[in-house]
């Protein structure tokens, strides 16, 4: 059994409440737009990290991260990329990745919109954790925790912080 913290679009900032929310997690997954090496390093020092780079990430971050990660957690196959779209409106690259790897869980970022849904066509769970950073058009900072046990994914929990409070 693994507890996973999922976030995206930190854009170079992480609030202390995000670290508190992820304190019991075994791993952190970051779906891109990390923002800078300081944010990347803070996450690596906190918990084991699987991360992809996003469209705002510089060459330093891109040297540490891939554009697409496909990996297993317990018995769940995961595909993660920053620019992926969402069920019914996947990008071409996301569609190809899903067709090639047949993941059970697809994680993406970019939109700054929290979205969790079952993709019936591709038989997978889709997660966009929204935006965990302070920069962007989003009004609420969000990230997700989920438990993965064997091939089961459950106990999904969302952290929401109004941006104006910055707590």
C-alpha distance (Angstrom), angle and dihedral (degrees) to the residues before:
residue distance angle dihedral
X1 . . .
X2 3.81 . .
X3 3.77 130.8 .
X4 3.80 110.2 -147.4
X5 3.79 129.6 -163.5
X6 3.80 113.6 -152.3
X7 3.78 124.8 -165.5
X8 3.80 141.3 150.9
X9 3.78 141.9 -178.8
X10 3.80 98.2 37.0
X11 3.82 89.4 153.7
X12 3.80 91.5 -160.2
X13 3.79 100.6 -46.6
X14 3.78 135.0 92.3
X15 3.77 123.5 -178.6
X16 3.82 119.5 -138.8
X17 3.83 89.6 -119.8
X18 3.83 89.2 64.0
X19 3.80 90.0 57.9
X20 3.82 90.2 47.4
X21 3.81 91.0 49.3
X22 3.82 90.4 52.1
X23 3.83 96.2 42.4
X24 3.84 94.7 109.2
X25 3.81 94.0 43.1
X26 3.79 122.2 113.7
X27 3.82 94.3 -153.0
X28 3.80 140.4 10.9
X29 3.80 122.3 -139.8
X30 3.81 117.7 -161.7
X31 3.81 117.5 -164.3
X32 3.80 97.2 -157.6
X33 3.79 145.1 -79.5
X34 3.78 90.3 85.2
X35 3.78 88.6 163.6
X36 3.79 104.7 -148.1
X37 3.79 144.3 1.9
X38 3.81 92.5 -99.6
X39 3.80 90.0 63.3
X40 3.80 91.7 43.8
X41 3.82 91.4 49.2
X42 3.82 92.6 47.3
X43 3.80 89.9 54.8
X44 3.83 93.6 45.4
X45 3.80 90.7 50.9
X46 3.81 91.1 48.0
X47 3.83 102.1 49.0
X48 3.82 140.0 -19.4
X49 3.81 105.3 -70.0
X50 3.79 134.8 -150.4
X51 3.80 109.0 -173.7
X52 3.78 141.3 166.3
X53 3.77 125.0 -157.5
X54 3.77 123.5 -112.2
X55 3.78 135.6 -149.7
X56 3.84 94.2 -88.0
X57 3.81 95.7 47.8
X58 3.79 117.4 111.5
X59 3.80 128.3 -135.2
X60 3.81 93.1 -88.1
X61 3.80 91.8 59.2
X62 3.82 91.5 40.5
X63 3.82 89.6 56.1
X64 3.81 89.1 58.3
X65 3.81 98.4 42.1
X66 3.78 138.1 46.6
X67 3.78 125.4 -131.4
X68 3.82 90.9 -122.7
X69 3.79 129.0 22.3
X70 3.80 122.0 -164.3
X71 3.80 113.8 -178.4
X72 3.78 143.9 136.5
X73 3.77 128.4 -107.8
X74 3.77 110.6 -169.6
X75 3.84 100.5 -41.6
X76 3.82 95.4 -31.3
X77 3.80 117.6 106.1
X78 3.81 110.2 -143.1
X79 3.81 130.1 -163.3
X80 3.80 117.4 -170.6
X81 3.82 131.6 -177.4
X82 3.78 134.8 150.2
X83 3.80 101.8 -126.6
X84 3.78 105.8 42.2
X85 3.78 109.8 127.5
X86 3.80 116.1 -145.5
X87 3.81 138.5 -87.0
X88 3.78 110.2 -50.2
X89 3.81 90.3 14.1
X90 3.79 105.8 53.3
X91 3.78 119.5 153.2
X92 3.81 115.8 -109.5
X93 3.80 90.3 -106.2
X94 3.81 92.0 50.6
X95 3.80 91.3 48.2
X96 3.82 90.6 50.9
X97 3.81 92.0 47.1
X98 3.81 91.7 50.0
X99 3.82 92.4 46.8
X100 3.81 92.5 47.6
X101 3.82 99.9 43.5
X102 3.84 104.8 24.4
X103 3.82 94.8 -145.9
X104 3.79 123.1 -163.1
X105 3.81 89.4 -146.7
X106 3.80 127.8 34.1
X107 3.83 117.3 -167.1
X108 3.79 123.6 -170.7
X109 3.80 140.2 159.1
X110 3.83 136.2 -170.6
X111 3.81 102.0 96.7
X112 3.83 96.9 73.9
X113 3.82 84.6 -139.7
X114 3.80 119.1 120.8
X115 3.79 108.5 -129.6
X116 3.80 130.8 165.0
X117 3.78 118.5 174.9
X118 3.76 143.8 148.0
X119 3.79 112.2 -110.4
X120 3.80 100.8 -148.5
X121 3.78 94.8 -176.1
X122 3.82 93.1 57.7
X123 3.82 95.7 27.9
X124 3.80 95.1 -126.7
X125 3.77 142.0 117.6
X126 3.81 112.1 -110.9
X127 3.81 119.2 -151.9
X128 3.78 129.8 -177.8
X129 3.81 104.8 172.1
X130 3.80 93.2 -159.4
X131 3.80 118.5 -132.4
X132 3.80 124.1 -35.7
X133 3.81 95.8 -176.6
X134 3.77 133.3 81.8
X135 3.83 96.5 -120.5
X136 3.78 123.2 84.9
X137 3.76 141.6 48.2
X138 3.83 96.4 -67.3
X139 3.80 118.5 113.4
X140 3.81 95.5 -157.9
X141 3.81 127.5 50.6
X142 3.80 108.9 -137.7
X143 3.79 141.3 -179.0
X144 3.80 135.4 161.0
X145 3.80 140.7 -130.9
X146 3.79 121.7 -160.2
X147 3.79 135.4 174.8
X148 3.80 119.1 -133.2
X149 3.79 117.0 -166.1
X150 3.79 116.4 172.1
X151 3.79 103.6 -48.1
X152 3.82 94.4 -23.0
X153 3.81 125.7 102.3
X154 3.80 116.0 -166.1
X155 3.82 147.5 135.2
X156 3.79 92.7 58.9
X157 3.80 109.3 -175.7
X158 3.80 128.9 -175.1
X159 3.79 127.8 -149.1
X160 3.80 113.0 -152.1
X161 3.79 123.0 -174.3
X162 3.78 122.1 176.8
X163 3.79 106.3 -124.0
X164 3.77 93.5 -134.3
X165 3.83 91.1 62.2
X166 3.85 95.1 48.9
X167 3.82 90.3 -166.3
